Amino acid sequence: MQIWTKVHISDKDKNIEQIAKSLTNYLYGYGPIQDIQRKYNIDEADRQVLDQYTADRIGGLIMLFFAKDTKRLNDIINKYNITPIINEVTPEIEGYIKK
């Protein structure tokens, strides 16, 4: 029998850590989260909890991606493909481009 469980990886990979931190800042550093934080008086400690949770989750996904563990990635995708809160995804990318 298989059960769904959460595993915390204690081995540190500085590349994964840097990518996860950068992506968390990319997702939550600016934009609507700042407005929400002000509107609902979310303090810095609670914001840190949210950012840490996000970075840990992103780090896990990156680790699975680098390991080419498509089975576990698919398991996560299938488990969290629930009633959508998000209507439609419009991919957004920022960065330097050559013109």
Buried (B, 14 or more C-beta within 10 A) or exposed (E): EEEEEEEEEEEEBEEBEEBBBEBBEEBBEEEEBEEEBEEEEBEEEEBEEBBEEBBBBBBBBBBBBEEEEEEBBEBBEEEEEEEEEEEEEEEEEEEEEEE
